[in-house]
């Protein structure tokens, strides 16, 4: 069967073929030019489409890398700040313990001793999990970690120095859990 195909292919082509020694017809030249233009145009379109596809692939690849990177960061942050909400809910309990421990009434010493032990255990656990108190007494006021709720006047201290901590602030890892509520020094104008 292959021999039949070979034999069929040896037949002379149609009248469009160029025979050696005969001049090419003008119409044939036009047809060839038109076909070449059409082929060149298609080639240019295919090259442009190929470049567009390469650009899309690069953009999609970059976007996938960004998504992967963001996902890794989000996952790391979720792990790092896993207990944030729970610790935030414990802060009012700690505040109440501190208030209770300040009460000095006769006959409450044993209760206060028990409260002190529970409070110390709670603070120890929170500290081991990355919770730290924001130290601000007699430090310069920092609006990033403190809220000034009242001002006072102490002529012996500089302006913007914390005079009193009204409510303790806390950090969890490197994130503010609760800003400290403070009284800030504001010298009177002379």
SULNORQUI-V480659 format. One record per residue. RES is the residue in one letter. SS is DSSP state (alpha for helix, beta for strand, coil for the rest). PSI is psi as a letter, one per 40 degrees, with the letter a starting at -180 (* if undefined). Layout:
res=RES ss=SS psi=PSI
res=RES ss=SS psi=PSI
//
This chain:
res=X ss=coil psi=d
res=X ss=alpha psi=d
res=X ss=alpha psi=d
res=X ss=alpha psi=d
res=X ss=alpha psi=d
res=X ss=alpha psi=d
res=X ss=alpha psi=d
res=X ss=alpha psi=d
res=X ss=alpha psi=e
res=X ss=coil psi=e
res=X ss=coil psi=i
res=X ss=coil psi=i
res=X ss=coil psi=i
res=X ss=coil psi=a
res=X ss=coil psi=e
res=X ss=coil psi=e
res=X ss=coil psi=i
res=X ss=coil psi=h
res=X ss=coil psi=h
res=X ss=coil psi=h
res=X ss=coil psi=e
res=X ss=coil psi=i
res=X ss=coil psi=i
res=X ss=coil psi=h
res=X ss=coil psi=i
res=X ss=alpha psi=d
res=X ss=alpha psi=d
res=X ss=alpha psi=d
res=X ss=alpha psi=d
res=X ss=alpha psi=d
res=X ss=alpha psi=d
res=X ss=alpha psi=d
res=X ss=alpha psi=d
res=X ss=alpha psi=d
res=X ss=alpha psi=d
res=X ss=alpha psi=d
res=X ss=alpha psi=d
res=X ss=alpha psi=d
res=X ss=alpha psi=d
res=X ss=alpha psi=d
res=X ss=alpha psi=d
res=X ss=alpha psi=d
res=X ss=alpha psi=d
res=X ss=alpha psi=d
res=X ss=alpha psi=d
res=X ss=alpha psi=d
res=X ss=alpha psi=d
res=X ss=alpha psi=d
res=X ss=alpha psi=d
res=X ss=alpha psi=d
res=X ss=alpha psi=d
res=X ss=alpha psi=d
res=X ss=alpha psi=d
res=X ss=alpha psi=d
res=X ss=alpha psi=d
res=X ss=alpha psi=d
res=X ss=alpha psi=d
res=X ss=alpha psi=d
res=X ss=alpha psi=d
res=X ss=alpha psi=d
res=X ss=alpha psi=d
res=X ss=alpha psi=d
res=X ss=alpha psi=d
res=X ss=alpha psi=d
res=X ss=alpha psi=d
res=X ss=alpha psi=d
res=X ss=alpha psi=d
res=X ss=alpha psi=d
res=X ss=alpha psi=d
res=X ss=alpha psi=d
res=X ss=alpha psi=d
res=X ss=alpha psi=d
res=X ss=alpha psi=d
res=X ss=alpha psi=d
res=X ss=alpha psi=d
res=X ss=alpha psi=d
res=X ss=alpha psi=d
res=X ss=alpha psi=d
res=X ss=alpha psi=d
res=X ss=alpha psi=d
res=X ss=coil psi=f
res=X ss=coil psi=d
res=X ss=coil psi=e
res=X ss=alpha psi=d
res=X ss=alpha psi=d
res=X ss=alpha psi=d
res=X ss=alpha psi=d
res=X ss=alpha psi=d
res=X ss=alpha psi=d
res=X ss=alpha psi=d
res=X ss=alpha psi=d
res=X ss=alpha psi=d
res=X ss=alpha psi=d
res=X ss=alpha psi=d
res=X ss=alpha psi=d
res=X ss=alpha psi=d
res=X ss=alpha psi=d
res=X ss=alpha psi=d
res=X ss=alpha psi=d
res=X ss=alpha psi=d
res=X ss=alpha psi=e
res=X ss=alpha psi=e
res=X ss=coil psi=h
res=X ss=coil psi=g
res=X ss=coil psi=i
res=X ss=coil psi=h
res=X ss=coil psi=e
res=X ss=coil psi=e
res=X ss=alpha psi=d
res=X ss=alpha psi=d
res=X ss=alpha psi=d
res=X ss=alpha psi=d
res=X ss=alpha psi=d
res=X ss=alpha psi=d
res=X ss=alpha psi=d
res=X ss=alpha psi=d
res=X ss=alpha psi=d
res=X ss=alpha psi=d
res=X ss=alpha psi=d
res=X ss=alpha psi=d
res=X ss=alpha psi=d
res=X ss=alpha psi=d
res=X ss=alpha psi=d
res=X ss=alpha psi=d
res=X ss=alpha psi=d
res=X ss=alpha psi=d
res=X ss=alpha psi=d
res=X ss=alpha psi=d
res=X ss=coil psi=e
res=X ss=coil psi=e
res=X ss=beta psi=h
res=X ss=beta psi=i
res=X ss=beta psi=i
res=X ss=coil psi=h
res=X ss=coil psi=h
res=X ss=coil psi=e
res=X ss=coil psi=h
res=X ss=coil psi=f
res=X ss=coil psi=i
res=X ss=beta psi=h
res=X ss=coil psi=h
res=X ss=coil psi=h
res=X ss=coil psi=e
res=X ss=coil psi=d
res=X ss=coil psi=e
res=X ss=beta psi=i
res=X ss=beta psi=h
res=X ss=beta psi=h
res=X ss=beta psi=e
res=X ss=beta psi=i
res=X ss=beta psi=i
res=X ss=beta psi=a
res=X ss=coil psi=h
res=X ss=coil psi=h
res=X ss=coil psi=e
res=X ss=coil psi=e
res=X ss=coil psi=i
res=X ss=coil psi=i
res=X ss=coil psi=i
res=X ss=coil psi=f
res=X ss=beta psi=h
res=X ss=beta psi=h
res=X ss=beta psi=d
res=X ss=beta psi=i
res=X ss=beta psi=h
res=X ss=beta psi=d
res=X ss=beta psi=h
res=X ss=coil psi=i
res=X ss=coil psi=i
res=X ss=beta psi=i
res=X ss=beta psi=i
res=X ss=beta psi=h
res=X ss=coil psi=b
res=X ss=coil psi=e
res=X ss=beta psi=i
res=X ss=beta psi=h
res=X ss=beta psi=d
res=X ss=beta psi=h
res=X ss=coil psi=i
res=X ss=beta psi=h
res=X ss=beta psi=h
res=X ss=beta psi=i
res=X ss=beta psi=h
res=X ss=beta psi=i
res=X ss=beta psi=h
res=X ss=coil psi=h
res=X ss=coil psi=i
res=X ss=coil psi=i
res=X ss=coil psi=h
res=X ss=coil psi=*
//
